[in-house]
Amino acid sequence: IVLTGIDLAGYRPEDGSLADLVRSLLDLPKLRRLRLASINEDGITRPLVESFADERACPHFHIPLQSGDDRILRRMRRGYTTSIYLDRIRMVRDLLPEASFGTDIIVGFPGEDEGAFRATCRIVEEAGFSNLHVFRYSPRPGTEAAGFDDQVEGPVKRMRAERIDRIWRETLGTLLDSRVGSTQDVLVEGDRDGRWYGYTRDYLRVSFAAERELVVGEERPVRITGVEKGILKGEDAKR
């Protein structure tokens, strides 16, 4: 099960919370895994994170950052600071050391100078995101930002997006290398070119070989033997 929504953090029923919903779903007897889709930082609460201690709950949290500069975040009206954002990540890691994180970044928002962009780069370098989506800002007619007079030029936005992607891929390589030699529980999602593929509990993609036909939806222990093109490679450890 993947819980998703336009604003997942905004799920606040009168008689419960997102954490309560997660705990209820974890009572389902045939549930294999439960994962959250993108969730804003204000939805990352201690009760929610603690509910993910269950082995069927995937400790992966995709928390949009958008910018690593507080001035740009204010212009975006994001409602948080980089300090608040990083505090959320630290809290999750304190409670779930095995947790991984994803994020979204917008480069070239009006007013983003070199200093603001470097601040974003630093957070990408330090946070160790396992997946990252980077977007180049594009003005939308009728929005306040479209009328700002300090628009960033297209070639600059393109170069910044490429730079963020390079930084992320470097940090991803370090994260994936740390998994080599371990055995990971992989939920099988399909096969391609003679190999099976799926995801670990912390949402890392794995391609692996198996000696028999597997069933989509089953969970297999996979011995990680290497990394190729941003994907973990391995072998079925259950003969």
HELIX and SHEET records of a PDB file:
HELIX    1   1 LEU A    8  GLY A   10  5                                   3    
HELIX    2   2 LEU A   18  LEU A   25  1                                   8    
HELIX    3   3 GLU A   41  GLY A   43  5                                   3    
HELIX    4   4 ARG A   46  SER A   51  1                                   6    
HELIX    5   5 ASP A   70  MET A   76  1                                   7    
HELIX    6   6 THR A   82  LEU A   95  1                                  14    
HELIX    7   7 GLU A  114  ALA A  127  1                                  14    
HELIX    8   8 ALA A  145  GLY A  147  5                                   3    
HELIX    9   9 GLY A  154  ASP A  177  1                                  24    
SHEET    1   A 2 VAL A   2  LEU A   3  0                                        
SHEET    2   A 2 ARG A  35  LEU A  36  1                                        
SHEET    1   B 3 HIS A  60  HIS A  62  0                                        
SHEET    2   B 3 SER A 100  VAL A 107  1                                        
SHEET    3   B 3 ASN A 131  ARG A 136  1                                        
SHEET    1   C 6 THR A 183  ARG A 192  0                                        
SHEET    2   C 6 ARG A 195  TYR A 199 -1                                        
SHEET    3   C 6 ARG A 205  ALA A 209 -1                                        
SHEET    4   C 6 ILE A 231  ASP A 236  1                                        
SHEET    5   C 6 GLU A 219  GLU A 228 -1                                        
SHEET    6   C 6 THR A 183  ARG A 192 -1                                        
END                                                                             
